[in-house]
Amino acid sequence: MQSQGLGKILLNYAKDKRNKLYLNVYQKNARAISFYKREEFEIQHSSLDEATGEKDYVMTWQHK
């Protein structure tokens, strides 16, 4: 279902409900990182997902 606009629709719904959003995304998931950057999310810092041992980014979006 990727690239069919569903993620953008869901994300816009969440943006309409909140002034600030946080998410974690695996650093190796370049496609997801690009999507969130296009949607005005910014990388705040990197961390480690203890459950999987994968490096991830904490990204945030804030209503302007």
mmCIF file of the N, C-alpha and C atoms, coordinates in Angstrom:
data_MODEL
# 
_entry.id   MODEL 
# 
loop_
_atom_site.group_PDB 
_atom_site.id 
_atom_site.type_symbol 
_atom_site.label_atom_id 
_atom_site.label_alt_id 
_atom_site.label_comp_id 
_atom_site.label_asym_id 
_atom_site.label_entity_id 
_atom_site.label_seq_id 
_atom_site.pdbx_PDB_ins_code 
_atom_site.Cartn_x 
_atom_site.Cartn_y 
_atom_site.Cartn_z 
_atom_site.occupancy 
_atom_site.B_iso_or_equiv 
_atom_site.pdbx_formal_charge 
_atom_site.auth_seq_id 
_atom_site.auth_comp_id 
_atom_site.auth_asym_id 
_atom_site.auth_atom_id 
_atom_site.pdbx_PDB_model_num 
ATOM 1   N N  . MET A 1 1  ? 0.819  -1.203 0.000  1.00 0.00 ? 1  MET A N  1 
ATOM 2   C CA . MET A 1 1  ? 0.000  0.000  0.000  1.00 0.00 ? 1  MET A CA 1 
ATOM 3   C C  . MET A 1 1  ? 0.864  1.270  0.000  1.00 0.00 ? 1  MET A C  1 
ATOM 4   N N  . GLN A 1 2  ? 2.184  1.116  -0.091 1.00 0.00 ? 2  GLN A N  1 
ATOM 5   C CA . GLN A 1 2  ? 3.051  2.294  -0.103 1.00 0.00 ? 2  GLN A CA 1 
ATOM 6   C C  . GLN A 1 2  ? 2.842  3.103  -1.378 1.00 0.00 ? 2  GLN A C  1 
ATOM 7   N N  . SER A 1 3  ? 3.098  4.392  -1.266 1.00 0.00 ? 3  SER A N  1 
ATOM 8   C CA . SER A 1 3  ? 3.022  5.345  -2.391 1.00 0.00 ? 3  SER A CA 1 
ATOM 9   C C  . SER A 1 3  ? 1.611  5.513  -2.948 1.00 0.00 ? 3  SER A C  1 
ATOM 10  N N  . GLN A 1 4  ? 0.610  5.258  -2.127 1.00 0.00 ? 4  GLN A N  1 
ATOM 11  C CA . GLN A 1 4  ? -0.775 5.463  -2.563 1.00 0.00 ? 4  GLN A CA 1 
ATOM 12  C C  . GLN A 1 4  ? -1.450 6.606  -1.814 1.00 0.00 ? 4  GLN A C  1 
ATOM 13  N N  . GLY A 1 5  ? -0.687 7.321  -0.985 1.00 0.00 ? 5  GLY A N  1 
ATOM 14  C CA . GLY A 1 5  ? -1.217 8.490  -0.300 1.00 0.00 ? 5  GLY A CA 1 
ATOM 15  C C  . GLY A 1 5  ? -1.882 8.222  1.034  1.00 0.00 ? 5  GLY A C  1 
ATOM 16  N N  . LEU A 1 6  ? -1.972 6.965  1.444  1.00 0.00 ? 6  LEU A N  1 
ATOM 17  C CA . LEU A 1 6  ? -2.659 6.656  2.695  1.00 0.00 ? 6  LEU A CA 1 
ATOM 18  C C  . LEU A 1 6  ? -1.896 7.176  3.914  1.00 0.00 ? 6  LEU A C  1 
ATOM 19  N N  . GLY A 1 7  ? -0.580 7.043  3.889  1.00 0.00 ? 7  GLY A N  1 
ATOM 20  C CA . GLY A 1 7  ? 0.230  7.542  5.004  1.00 0.00 ? 7  GLY A CA 1 
ATOM 21  C C  . GLY A 1 7  ? 0.084  9.038  5.173  1.00 0.00 ? 7  GLY A C  1 
ATOM 22  N N  . LYS A 1 8  ? 0.063  9.754  4.077  1.00 0.00 ? 8  LYS A N  1 
ATOM 23  C CA . LYS A 1 8  ? -0.090 11.211 4.124  1.00 0.00 ? 8  LYS A CA 1 
ATOM 24  C C  . LYS A 1 8  ? -1.463 11.585 4.675  1.00 0.00 ? 8  LYS A C  1 
ATOM 25  N N  . ILE A 1 9  ? -2.485 10.870 4.271  1.00 0.00 ? 9  ILE A N  1 
ATOM 26  C CA . ILE A 1 9  ? -3.838 11.131 4.776  1.00 0.00 ? 9  ILE A CA 1 
ATOM 27  C C  . ILE A 1 9  ? -3.893 10.912 6.286  1.00 0.00 ? 9  ILE A C  1 
ATOM 28  N N  . LEU A 1 10 ? -3.344 9.802  6.747  1.00 0.00 ? 10 LEU A N  1 
ATOM 29  C CA . LEU A 1 10 ? -3.343 9.505  8.189  1.00 0.00 ? 10 LEU A CA 1 
ATOM 30  C C  . LEU A 1 10 ? -2.516 10.521 8.963  1.00 0.00 ? 10 LEU A C  1 
ATOM 31  N N  . LEU A 1 11 ? -1.367 10.886 8.423  1.00 0.00 ? 11 LEU A N  1 
ATOM 32  C CA . LEU A 1 11 ? -0.503 11.852 9.089  1.00 0.00 ? 11 LEU A CA 1 
ATOM 33  C C  . LEU A 1 11 ? -1.183 13.216 9.167  1.00 0.00 ? 11 LEU A C  1 
ATOM 34  N N  . ASN A 1 12 ? -1.841 13.640 8.103  1.00 0.00 ? 12 ASN A N  1 
ATOM 35  C CA . ASN A 1 12 ? -2.560 14.914 8.123  1.00 0.00 ? 12 ASN A CA 1 
ATOM 36  C C  . ASN A 1 12 ? -3.682 14.905 9.149  1.00 0.00 ? 12 ASN A C  1 
ATOM 37  N N  . TYR A 1 13 ? -4.336 13.765 9.305  1.00 0.00 ? 13 TYR A N  1 
ATOM 38  C CA . TYR A 1 13 ? -5.374 13.637 10.333 1.00 0.00 ? 13 TYR A CA 1 
ATOM 39  C C  . TYR A 1 13 ? -4.764 13.850 11.716 1.00 0.00 ? 13 TYR A C  1 
ATOM 40  N N  . ALA A 1 14 ? -3.617 13.211 11.978 1.00 0.00 ? 14 ALA A N  1 
ATOM 41  C CA . ALA A 1 14 ? -2.947 13.369 13.271 1.00 0.00 ? 14 ALA A CA 1 
ATOM 42  C C  . ALA A 1 14 ? -2.496 14.812 13.473 1.00 0.00 ? 14 ALA A C  1 
ATOM 43  N N  . LYS A 1 15 ? -1.994 15.447 12.411 1.00 0.00 ? 15 LYS A N  1 
ATOM 44  C CA . LYS A 1 15 ? -1.552 16.850 12.505 1.00 0.00 ? 15 LYS A CA 1 
ATOM 45  C C  . LYS A 1 15 ? -2.722 17.771 12.832 1.00 0.00 ? 15 LYS A C  1 
ATOM 46  N N  . ASP A 1 16 ? -3.909 17.452 12.327 1.00 0.00 ? 16 ASP A N  1 
ATOM 47  C CA . ASP A 1 16 ? -5.095 18.258 12.617 1.00 0.00 ? 16 ASP A CA 1 
ATOM 48  C C  . ASP A 1 16 ? -5.520 18.143 14.077 1.00 0.00 ? 16 ASP A C  1 
ATOM 49  N N  . LYS A 1 17 ? -5.153 17.050 14.730 1.00 0.00 ? 17 LYS A N  1 
ATOM 50  C CA . LYS A 1 17 ? -5.577 16.788 16.106 1.00 0.00 ? 17 LYS A CA 1 
ATOM 51  C C  . LYS A 1 17 ? -4.571 17.259 17.150 1.00 0.00 ? 17 LYS A C  1 
ATOM 52  N N  . ARG A 1 18 ? -3.326 17.480 16.744 1.00 0.00 ? 18 ARG A N  1 
ATOM 53  C CA . ARG A 1 18 ? -2.253 17.818 17.690 1.00 0.00 ? 18 ARG A CA 1 
ATOM 54  C C  . ARG A 1 18 ? -1.443 19.001 17.190 1.00 0.00 ? 18 ARG A C  1 
ATOM 55  N N  . ASN A 1 19 ? -0.803 19.703 18.117 1.00 0.00 ? 19 ASN A N  1 
ATOM 56  C CA . ASN A 1 19 ? 0.098  20.791 17.763 1.00 0.00 ? 19 ASN A CA 1 
ATOM 57  C C  . ASN A 1 19 ? 1.538  20.322 17.605 1.00 0.00 ? 19 ASN A C  1 
ATOM 58  N N  . LYS A 1 20 ? 1.836  19.156 18.181 1.00 0.00 ? 20 LYS A N  1 
ATOM 59  C CA . LYS A 1 20 ? 3.191  18.620 18.088 1.00 0.00 ? 20 LYS A CA 1 
ATOM 60  C C  . LYS A 1 20 ? 3.112  17.094 18.042 1.00 0.00 ? 20 LYS A C  1 
ATOM 61  N N  . LEU A 1 21 ? 3.921  16.503 17.171 1.00 0.00 ? 21 LEU A N  1 
ATOM 62  C CA . LEU A 1 21 ? 3.981  15.044 17.049 1.00 0.00 ? 21 LEU A CA 1 
ATOM 63  C C  . LEU A 1 21 ? 5.426  14.585 17.206 1.00 0.00 ? 21 LEU A C  1 
ATOM 64  N N  . TYR A 1 22 ? 5.592  13.436 17.821 1.00 0.00 ? 22 TYR A N  1 
ATOM 65  C CA . TYR A 1 22 ? 6.893  12.785 17.961 1.00 0.00 ? 22 TYR A CA 1 
ATOM 66  C C  . TYR A 1 22 ? 6.791  11.399 17.353 1.00 0.00 ? 22 TYR A C  1 
ATOM 67  N N  . LEU A 1 23 ? 7.883  10.937 16.768 1.00 0.00 ? 23 LEU A N  1 
ATOM 68  C CA . LEU A 1 23 ? 7.921  9.557  16.286 1.00 0.00 ? 23 LEU A CA 1 
ATOM 69  C C  . LEU A 1 23 ? 9.350  9.050  16.287 1.00 0.00 ? 23 LEU A C  1 
ATOM 70  N N  . ASN A 1 24 ? 9.476  7.758  16.263 1.00 0.00 ? 24 ASN A N  1 
ATOM 71  C CA . ASN A 1 24 ? 10.772 7.097  16.114 1.00 0.00 ? 24 ASN A CA 1 
ATOM 72  C C  . ASN A 1 24 ? 10.782 6.368  14.785 1.00 0.00 ? 24 ASN A C  1 
ATOM 73  N N  . VAL A 1 25 ? 11.902 6.457  14.082 1.00 0.00 ? 25 VAL A N  1 
ATOM 74  C CA . VAL A 1 25 ? 12.049 5.774  12.800 1.00 0.00 ? 25 VAL A CA 1 
ATOM 75  C C  . VAL A 1 25 ? 13.455 5.186  12.745 1.00 0.00 ? 25 VAL A C  1 
ATOM 76  N N  . TYR A 1 26 ? 13.559 3.953  12.268 1.00 0.00 ? 26 TYR A N  1 
ATOM 77  C CA . TYR A 1 26 ? 14.878 3.326  12.163 1.00 0.00 ? 26 TYR A CA 1 
ATOM 78  C C  . TYR A 1 26 ? 15.761 4.091  11.193 1.00 0.00 ? 26 TYR A C  1 
ATOM 79  N N  . GLN A 1 27 ? 17.004 4.301  11.581 1.00 0.00 ? 27 GLN A N  1 
ATOM 80  C CA . GLN A 1 27 ? 17.941 5.054  10.757 1.00 0.00 ? 27 GLN A CA 1 
ATOM 81  C C  . GLN A 1 27 ? 18.157 4.412  9.391  1.00 0.00 ? 27 GLN A C  1 
ATOM 82  N N  . LYS A 1 28 ? 18.052 3.106  9.316  1.00 0.00 ? 28 LYS A N  1 
ATOM 83  C CA . LYS A 1 28 ? 18.272 2.424  8.037  1.00 0.00 ? 28 LYS A CA 1 
ATOM 84  C C  . LYS A 1 28 ? 17.054 2.509  7.100  1.00 0.00 ? 28 LYS A C  1 
ATOM 85  N N  . ASN A 1 29 ? 15.951 3.080  7.578  1.00 0.00 ? 29 ASN A N  1 
ATOM 86  C CA . ASN A 1 29 ? 14.738 3.194  6.778  1.00 0.00 ? 29 ASN A CA 1 
ATOM 87  C C  . ASN A 1 29 ? 14.724 4.545  6.055  1.00 0.00 ? 29 ASN A C  1 
ATOM 88  N N  . ALA A 1 30 ? 15.583 4.674  5.050  1.00 0.00 ? 30 ALA A N  1 
ATOM 89  C CA . ALA A 1 30 ? 15.754 5.942  4.331  1.00 0.00 ? 30 ALA A CA 1 
ATOM 90  C C  . ALA A 1 30 ? 14.454 6.416  3.688  1.00 0.00 ? 30 ALA A C  1 
ATOM 91  N N  . ARG A 1 31 ? 13.661 5.512  3.205  1.00 0.00 ? 31 ARG A N  1 
ATOM 92  C CA . ARG A 1 31 ? 12.397 5.898  2.559  1.00 0.00 ? 31 ARG A CA 1 
ATOM 93  C C  . ARG A 1 31 ? 11.451 6.572  3.550  1.00 0.00 ? 31 ARG A C  1 
ATOM 94  N N  . ALA A 1 32 ? 11.345 6.009  4.738  1.00 0.00 ? 32 ALA A N  1 
ATOM 95  C CA . ALA A 1 32 ? 10.473 6.601  5.756  1.00 0.00 ? 32 ALA A CA 1 
ATOM 96  C C  . ALA A 1 32 ? 11.022 7.945  6.221  1.00 0.00 ? 32 ALA A C  1 
ATOM 97  N N  . ILE A 1 33 ? 12.312 8.044  6.393  1.00 0.00 ? 33 ILE A N  1 
ATOM 98  C CA . ILE A 1 33 ? 12.920 9.308  6.813  1.00 0.00 ? 33 ILE A CA 1 
ATOM 99  C C  . ILE A 1 33 ? 12.643 10.392 5.777  1.00 0.00 ? 33 ILE A C  1 
ATOM 100 N N  . SER A 1 34 ? 12.783 10.068 4.517  1.00 0.00 ? 34 SER A N  1 
ATOM 101 C CA . SER A 1 34 ? 12.497 11.029 3.449  1.00 0.00 ? 34 SER A CA 1 
ATOM 102 C C  . SER A 1 34 ? 11.037 11.468 3.484  1.00 0.00 ? 34 SER A C  1 
ATOM 103 N N  . PHE A 1 35 ? 10.138 10.524 3.697  1.00 0.00 ? 35 PHE A N  1 
ATOM 104 C CA . PHE A 1 35 ? 8.709  10.842 3.783  1.00 0.00 ? 35 PHE A CA 1 
ATOM 105 C C  . PHE A 1 35 ? 8.446  11.832 4.913  1.00 0.00 ? 35 PHE A C  1 
ATOM 106 N N  . TYR A 1 36 ? 8.972  11.527 6.103  1.00 0.00 ? 36 TYR A N  1 
ATOM 107 C CA . TYR A 1 36 ? 8.719  12.401 7.245  1.00 0.00 ? 36 TYR A CA 1 
ATOM 108 C C  . TYR A 1 36 ? 9.363  13.771 7.066  1.00 0.00 ? 36 TYR A C  1 
ATOM 109 N N  . LYS A 1 37 ? 10.529 13.837 6.455  1.00 0.00 ? 37 LYS A N  1 
ATOM 110 C CA . LYS A 1 37 ? 11.150 15.140 6.180  1.00 0.00 ? 37 LYS A CA 1 
ATOM 111 C C  . LYS A 1 37 ? 10.292 15.952 5.211  1.00 0.00 ? 37 LYS A C  1 
ATOM 112 N N  . ARG A 1 38 ? 9.741  15.304 4.193  1.00 0.00 ? 38 ARG A N  1 
ATOM 113 C CA . ARG A 1 38 ? 8.831  16.002 3.271  1.00 0.00 ? 38 ARG A CA 1 
ATOM 114 C C  . ARG A 1 38 ? 7.604  16.538 4.000  1.00 0.00 ? 38 ARG A C  1 
ATOM 115 N N  . GLU A 1 39 ? 7.224  15.843 5.058  1.00 0.00 ? 39 GLU A N  1 
ATOM 116 C CA . GLU A 1 39 ? 6.056  16.232 5.851  1.00 0.00 ? 39 GLU A CA 1 
ATOM 117 C C  . GLU A 1 39 ? 6.431  17.165 7.004  1.00 0.00 ? 39 GLU A C  1 
ATOM 118 N N  . GLU A 1 40 ? 7.612  17.769 6.916  1.00 0.00 ? 40 GLU A N  1 
ATOM 119 C CA . GLU A 1 40 ? 8.093  18.799 7.832  1.00 0.00 ? 40 GLU A CA 1 
ATOM 120 C C  . GLU A 1 40 ? 8.481  18.296 9.216  1.00 0.00 ? 40 GLU A C  1 
ATOM 121 N N  . PHE A 1 41 ? 8.820  17.015 9.330  1.00 0.00 ? 41 PHE A N  1 
ATOM 122 C CA . PHE A 1 41 ? 9.381  16.506 10.571 1.00 0.00 ? 41 PHE A CA 1 
ATOM 123 C C  . PHE A 1 41 ? 10.874 16.799 10.567 1.00 0.00 ? 41 PHE A C  1 
ATOM 124 N N  . GLU A 1 42 ? 11.427 16.990 11.752 1.00 0.00 ? 42 GLU A N  1 
ATOM 125 C CA . GLU A 1 42 ? 12.854 17.236 11.902 1.00 0.00 ? 42 GLU A CA 1 
ATOM 126 C C  . GLU A 1 42 ? 13.449 16.199 12.845 1.00 0.00 ? 42 GLU A C  1 
ATOM 127 N N  . ILE A 1 43 ? 14.669 15.777 12.550 1.00 0.00 ? 43 ILE A N  1 
ATOM 128 C CA . ILE A 1 43 ? 15.377 14.850 13.428 1.00 0.00 ? 43 ILE A CA 1 
ATOM 129 C C  . ILE A 1 43 ? 15.845 15.621 14.650 1.00 0.00 ? 43 ILE A C  1 
ATOM 130 N N  . GLN A 1 44 ? 15.487 15.143 15.818 1.00 0.00 ? 44 GLN A N  1 
ATOM 131 C CA . GLN A 1 44 ? 15.890 15.781 17.064 1.00 0.00 ? 44 GLN A CA 1 
ATOM 132 C C  . GLN A 1 44 ? 17.160 15.136 17.631 1.00 0.00 ? 44 GLN A C  1 
ATOM 133 N N  . HIS A 1 45 ? 17.183 13.820 17.631 1.00 0.00 ? 45 HIS A N  1 
ATOM 134 C CA . HIS A 1 45 ? 18.369 13.099 18.099 1.00 0.00 ? 45 HIS A CA 1 
ATOM 135 C C  . HIS A 1 45 ? 18.260 11.632 17.720 1.00 0.00 ? 45 HIS A C  1 
ATOM 136 N N  . SER A 1 46 ? 19.355 10.938 17.873 1.00 0.00 ? 46 SER A N  1 
ATOM 137 C CA . SER A 1 46 ? 19.352 9.499  17.597 1.00 0.00 ? 46 SER A CA 1 
ATOM 138 C C  . SER A 1 46 ? 19.299 8.755  18.923 1.00 0.00 ? 46 SER A C  1 
ATOM 139 N N  . SER A 1 47 ? 18.801 7.536  18.850 1.00 0.00 ? 47 SER A N  1 
ATOM 140 C CA . SER A 1 47 ? 18.699 6.700  20.041 1.00 0.00 ? 47 SER A CA 1 
ATOM 141 C C  . SER A 1 47 ? 18.820 5.239  19.612 1.00 0.00 ? 47 SER A C  1 
ATOM 142 N N  . LEU A 1 48 ? 18.622 4.360  20.555 1.00 0.00 ? 48 LEU A N  1 
ATOM 143 C CA . LEU A 1 48 ? 18.692 2.934  20.291 1.00 0.00 ? 48 LEU A CA 1 
ATOM 144 C C  . LEU A 1 48 ? 17.395 2.292  20.754 1.00 0.00 ? 48 LEU A C  1 
ATOM 145 N N  . ASP A 1 49 ? 16.740 1.562  19.856 1.00 0.00 ? 49 ASP A N  1 
ATOM 146 C CA . ASP A 1 49 ? 15.537 0.812  20.214 1.00 0.00 ? 49 ASP A CA 1 
ATOM 147 C C  . ASP A 1 49 ? 16.009 -0.420 20.979 1.00 0.00 ? 49 ASP A C  1 
ATOM 148 N N  . GLU A 1 50 ? 15.800 -0.408 22.271 1.00 0.00 ? 50 GLU A N  1 
ATOM 149 C CA . GLU A 1 50 ? 16.315 -1.492 23.115 1.00 0.00 ? 50 GLU A CA 1 
ATOM 150 C C  . GLU A 1 50 ? 15.678 -2.835 22.795 1.00 0.00 ? 50 GLU A C  1 
ATOM 151 N N  . ALA A 1 51 ? 14.452 -2.825 22.305 1.00 0.00 ? 51 ALA A N  1 
ATOM 152 C CA . ALA A 1 51 ? 13.762 -4.078 22.002 1.00 0.00 ? 51 ALA A CA 1 
ATOM 153 C C  . ALA A 1 51 ? 14.374 -4.789 20.801 1.00 0.00 ? 51 ALA A C  1 
ATOM 154 N N  . THR A 1 52 ? 14.894 -4.000 19.840 1.00 0.00 ? 52 THR A N  1 
ATOM 155 C CA . THR A 1 52 ? 15.425 -4.605 18.614 1.00 0.00 ? 52 THR A CA 1 
ATOM 156 C C  . THR A 1 52 ? 16.925 -4.428 18.443 1.00 0.00 ? 52 THR A C  1 
ATOM 157 N N  . GLY A 1 53 ? 17.511 -3.497 19.207 1.00 0.00 ? 53 GLY A N  1 
ATOM 158 C CA . GLY A 1 53 ? 18.926 -3.204 19.047 1.00 0.00 ? 53 GLY A CA 1 
ATOM 159 C C  . GLY A 1 53 ? 19.227 -2.327 17.840 1.00 0.00 ? 53 GLY A C  1 
ATOM 160 N N  . GLU A 1 54 ? 18.184 -1.795 17.200 1.00 0.00 ? 54 GLU A N  1 
ATOM 161 C CA . GLU A 1 54 ? 18.349 -0.961 16.009 1.00 0.00 ? 54 GLU A CA 1 
ATOM 162 C C  . GLU A 1 54 ? 18.523 0.511  16.404 1.00 0.00 ? 54 GLU A C  1 
ATOM 163 N N  . LYS A 1 55 ? 19.369 1.214  15.670 1.00 0.00 ? 55 LYS A N  1 
ATOM 164 C CA . LYS A 1 55 ? 19.505 2.652  15.851 1.00 0.00 ? 55 LYS A CA 1 
ATOM 165 C C  . LYS A 1 55 ? 18.300 3.328  15.211 1.00 0.00 ? 55 LYS A C  1 
ATOM 166 N N  . ASP A 1 56 ? 17.805 4.353  15.889 1.00 0.00 ? 56 ASP A N  1 
ATOM 167 C CA . ASP A 1 56 ? 16.684 5.086  15.318 1.00 0.00 ? 56 ASP A CA 1 
ATOM 168 C C  . ASP A 1 56 ? 16.848 6.582  15.541 1.00 0.00 ? 56 ASP A C  1 
ATOM 169 N N  . TYR A 1 57 ? 15.972 7.342  14.916 1.00 0.00 ? 57 TYR A N  1 
ATOM 170 C CA . TYR A 1 57 ? 15.905 8.776  15.107 1.00 0.00 ? 57 TYR A CA 1 
ATOM 171 C C  . TYR A 1 57 ? 14.599 9.112  15.804 1.00 0.00 ? 57 TYR A C  1 
ATOM 172 N N  . VAL A 1 58 ? 14.643 10.083 16.682 1.00 0.00 ? 58 VAL A N  1 
ATOM 173 C CA . VAL A 1 58 ? 13.435 10.697 17.208 1.00 0.00 ? 58 VAL A CA 1 
ATOM 174 C C  . VAL A 1 58 ? 13.193 11.916 16.333 1.00 0.00 ? 58 VAL A C  1 
ATOM 175 N N  . MET A 1 59 ? 12.015 11.971 15.714 1.00 0.00 ? 59 MET A N  1 
ATOM 176 C CA . MET A 1 59 ? 11.658 13.082 14.833 1.00 0.00 ? 59 MET A CA 1 
ATOM 177 C C  . MET A 1 59 ? 10.433 13.773 15.389 1.00 0.00 ? 59 MET A C  1 
ATOM 178 N N  . THR A 1 60 ? 10.376 15.096 15.174 1.00 0.00 ? 60 THR A N  1 
ATOM 179 C CA . THR A 1 60 ? 9.239  15.860 15.660 1.00 0.00 ? 60 THR A CA 1 
ATOM 180 C C  . THR A 1 60 ? 8.682  16.759 14.554 1.00 0.00 ? 60 THR A C  1 
ATOM 181 N N  . TRP A 1 61 ? 7.405  17.031 14.696 1.00 0.00 ? 61 TRP A N  1 
ATOM 182 C CA . TRP A 1 61 ? 6.708  17.993 13.856 1.00 0.00 ? 61 TRP A CA 1 
ATOM 183 C C  . TRP A 1 61 ? 5.965  18.936 14.789 1.00 0.00 ? 61 TRP A C  1 
ATOM 184 N N  . GLN A 1 62 ? 5.961  20.215 14.461 1.00 0.00 ? 62 GLN A N  1 
ATOM 185 C CA . GLN A 1 62 ? 5.238  21.187 15.262 1.00 0.00 ? 62 GLN A CA 1 
ATOM 186 C C  . GLN A 1 62 ? 4.425  22.092 14.363 1.00 0.00 ? 62 GLN A C  1 
ATOM 187 N N  . HIS A 1 63 ? 3.177  22.324 14.774 1.00 0.00 ? 63 HIS A N  1 
ATOM 188 C CA . HIS A 1 63 ? 2.281  23.214 14.025 1.00 0.00 ? 63 HIS A CA 1 
ATOM 189 C C  . HIS A 1 63 ? 2.890  24.607 13.973 1.00 0.00 ? 63 HIS A C  1 
ATOM 190 N N  . LYS A 1 64 ? 2.857  25.214 12.791 1.00 0.00 ? 64 LYS A N  1 
ATOM 191 C CA . LYS A 1 64 ? 3.422  26.564 12.638 1.00 0.00 ? 64 LYS A CA 1 
ATOM 192 C C  . LYS A 1 64 ? 2.348  27.612 12.665 1.00 0.00 ? 64 LYS A C  1 
# 
